[in-house]
Amino acid sequence: MKNILFLFSFLFASQTFSQLQILDKNLPVNNGDTITQIYYGPELIILMYTDLKIKNTGSTTQKVVVKVDRSEMFPLTEEGFCWAGNCYGHYLDQSEDTATISANTTNTTFQGKYYPNDIPNAISFVTFTFIDPSQPADSAWVVCKYGQFHENIASLNESSIDTPYKVAGGKITINSDCEIHSICNLLGENISINPDYQLERGVYFLTLRSKETIQHHTIYIE
């Protein structure tokens, strides 16, 4: 009987959920979800914002910091964020300040900031994790996808550019040791990575991954 009770207790504990809940426009976001911001227009923009709320759905107070993963950002773009009354640049991977969030209350101080830095056709992924360091197993995290694209993108002559891929007839062929990680359209929607998939006319964002690198490329299909 004791063994049965012990097993039941273990299973119950393993099914517990995070007390922290991310809200985007007051709607709950699941861990690992992607929030997309894509700008497409005639002018380049300076800054893109992501405003999120963090709710403590539990019965105990949480002292929360923000951690940042910028490993999939497009080169030369930058990211910063604000939390608990202070703002941080791209040089910090964790907030120095802690926000105390009481049970069943919501913190509204977070803002992600993405700086395209005049790079017209690029896409970046930034992961934000909200966590109480004293309870590392209890966290909430979300991926923010940013991009800006000039509406007058010129067609590229692929034969004159040394790229790890080739595009012909709307199909992508990889000519390196990389593999396709993702293909997204201007809306940030994931497209099939099947090499036989026929891409329609438009702009796509190709992410290639190898053992050593992650590469981001912009593809224009006429």
C-alpha positions as a printed Julia matrix, in Angstrom:
222×3 Matrix{Float64}:
  0.0    0.0     0.0
  2.82   2.4     0.83
  4.4    1.72   -2.56
  1.14   2.51   -4.31
  0.77   5.8    -2.45
  4.36   6.75   -3.26
  3.81   6.07   -6.96
  0.63   8.12   -6.98
  2.4   11.05   -5.31
  5.23  10.93   -7.86
  2.85  10.93  -10.8
  0.91  13.83   -9.35
  4.07  15.87   -8.86
  5.27  15.16  -12.39
  2.05  16.61  -13.79
  2.32  20.0   -12.07
  2.33  23.02  -14.31
  4.21  26.33  -14.26
  2.73  29.04  -12.08
  3.91  31.66  -14.59
  1.74  32.45  -17.6
  2.74  34.72  -20.51
  0.0   36.94  -21.95
  0.16  38.54  -25.39
 -2.59  41.12  -25.88
 -4.2   39.59  -22.77
 -4.34  36.15  -24.4
 -2.45  33.2   -22.83
  0.67  32.0   -24.65
  1.88  28.4   -24.34
  5.53  27.66  -23.61
  7.46  27.52  -26.88
  4.88  29.46  -28.91
  6.14  32.01  -31.45
  4.98  35.63  -31.55
  5.63  37.12  -34.98
  6.18  40.73  -36.01
  6.91  41.25  -39.7
  7.07  44.71  -41.26
  6.78  45.01  -45.04
  6.72  48.48  -46.59
  8.5   51.26  -48.47
 10.49  52.61  -45.51
 12.91  50.99  -43.09
 11.88  51.18  -39.43
 14.17  51.82  -36.47
 12.59  49.81  -33.67
 10.03  47.04  -33.11
  8.34  46.38  -29.74
  6.89  43.3   -28.04
  4.76  44.05  -24.97
  4.02  41.01  -22.81
  2.34  40.48  -19.44
  3.44  37.85  -16.94
  0.79  36.39  -14.65
  1.44  34.38  -11.51
 -1.37  31.83  -11.56
 -0.13  30.04   -8.44
 -0.68  30.52   -4.73
  2.85  31.62   -3.79
  4.87  34.74   -4.61
  7.4   34.49   -7.47
 10.56  36.59   -7.79
 11.11  36.59  -11.51
 14.05  37.46  -13.77
 14.2   37.46  -17.58
 16.7   35.37  -19.54
 17.41  35.95  -23.24
 18.64  33.62  -25.98
 19.83  35.53  -29.07
 21.56  32.62  -30.83
 19.28  32.87  -33.89
 19.47  36.58  -34.57
 20.36  37.9   -38.01
 23.93  39.32  -38.04
 24.25  43.01  -37.11
 20.72  43.28  -35.75
 20.28  43.95  -32.02
 17.79  43.22  -29.26
 17.12  44.74  -25.85
 14.37  44.52  -23.25
 12.84  46.28  -20.27
 11.85  44.53  -17.03
 10.98  45.61  -13.5
 11.55  49.3   -14.24
 14.93  49.01  -15.98
 16.0   48.5   -19.6
 18.89  46.4   -20.89
 20.87  46.33  -24.12
 22.08  43.41  -26.2
 25.1   42.88  -23.92
 23.14  41.18  -21.1
 21.57  37.72  -21.22
 19.68  38.08  -17.94
 18.01  40.97  -16.17
 19.81  42.31  -13.13
 16.5   43.25  -11.53
 13.87  40.92  -10.12
 10.13  41.5   -10.32
  8.14  40.28   -7.35
  4.83  38.9    -8.6
  2.33  38.02   -5.9
 -0.1   35.13   -6.24
 -2.8   35.69   -8.86
 -1.4   39.05   -9.99
  0.03  40.21  -13.33
  3.25  42.06  -14.09
  3.09  44.51  -17.02
  6.66  45.87  -17.07
  8.13  43.67  -19.84
  8.91  45.05  -23.27
 11.12  43.42  -25.88
 12.93  45.72  -28.32
 14.32  44.73  -31.71
 16.64  46.99  -33.7
 16.88  46.02  -37.43
 19.74  48.56  -37.82
 18.8   49.44  -41.41
 19.15  45.84  -42.59
 16.22  45.63  -45.01
 15.62  41.91  -45.58
 16.31  39.96  -42.42
 14.54  37.81  -39.87
 15.57  37.13  -36.26
 14.42  34.82  -33.47
 14.75  35.82  -29.81
 13.7   33.57  -26.9
 12.59  35.16  -23.62
 12.35  33.01  -20.49
 10.67  34.23  -17.3
 11.87  32.32  -14.26
 12.18  32.43  -10.49
 15.8   31.3    -9.88
 14.75  29.63   -6.63
 12.33  27.47   -8.64
 14.22  26.74  -11.89
 11.79  24.05  -13.0
  8.94  26.57  -12.96
  9.34  28.9   -15.94
  7.52  30.37  -18.93
  9.16  31.06  -22.28
  8.26  32.36  -25.71
 10.02  32.87  -29.06
  9.72  36.3   -30.7
 10.21  36.41  -34.47
 11.09  39.81  -35.94
 11.59  40.85  -39.55
 11.48  43.86  -41.83
 11.42  43.81  -45.61
 11.54  46.55  -48.18
  8.69  46.34  -50.67
 11.05  47.09  -53.57
 13.16  43.95  -53.14
 15.07  43.33  -56.35
 15.34  39.91  -57.91
 18.68  38.25  -57.15
 20.72  36.49  -59.78
 21.56  33.36  -57.84
 24.17  32.24  -60.35
 26.32  35.26  -59.46
 26.17  34.78  -55.71
 28.05  32.16  -53.7
 25.26  30.7   -51.57
 24.83  27.29  -49.88
 21.61  26.77  -51.85
 20.17  27.14  -55.35
 16.65  28.06  -56.37
 15.18  26.84  -59.64
 11.56  26.53  -60.63
 10.44  27.44  -57.13
 12.37  24.56  -55.57
 15.34  24.88  -53.18
 18.43  22.7   -53.53
 21.03  22.67  -50.75
 24.62  22.39  -51.99
 26.45  22.27  -48.66
 26.53  20.23  -45.45
 23.62  22.31  -44.1
 20.03  21.17  -43.83
 16.84  23.22  -44.05
 15.7   24.23  -40.58
 12.75  26.4   -41.6
 11.19  28.32  -44.49
  8.86  31.22  -43.62
  6.77  33.58  -45.72
  6.28  37.32  -45.13
  3.57  36.6   -42.55
  6.0   34.52  -40.51
  4.14  31.31  -41.35
  6.21  28.13  -41.63
  6.3   26.54  -45.08
  6.97  22.87  -45.83
 10.7   22.01  -45.79
 10.14  19.16  -48.24
 12.75  19.79  -51.0
 10.12  18.93  -53.64
  7.73  21.6   -52.35
  6.92  24.22  -55.01
  7.3   27.79  -53.7
  5.01  30.37  -55.22
  6.09  33.85  -56.27
  7.12  35.98  -53.28
  9.69  36.54  -50.55
 10.77  33.72  -48.21
 13.13  33.46  -45.26
 15.31  30.39  -45.28
 17.12  29.16  -42.17
 19.87  26.58  -42.66
 21.46  24.66  -39.83
 24.69  22.67  -39.62
 26.64  21.28  -36.68
 28.58  24.54  -36.33
 26.35  27.33  -37.65
 22.87  28.71  -38.18
 22.42  30.72  -41.4
 19.55  33.03  -42.38
 18.87  33.87  -46.04
 16.24  35.9   -47.87
 14.93  34.32  -51.08
 12.92  36.11  -53.78
 10.9   33.87  -56.12
  9.76  35.53  -59.34
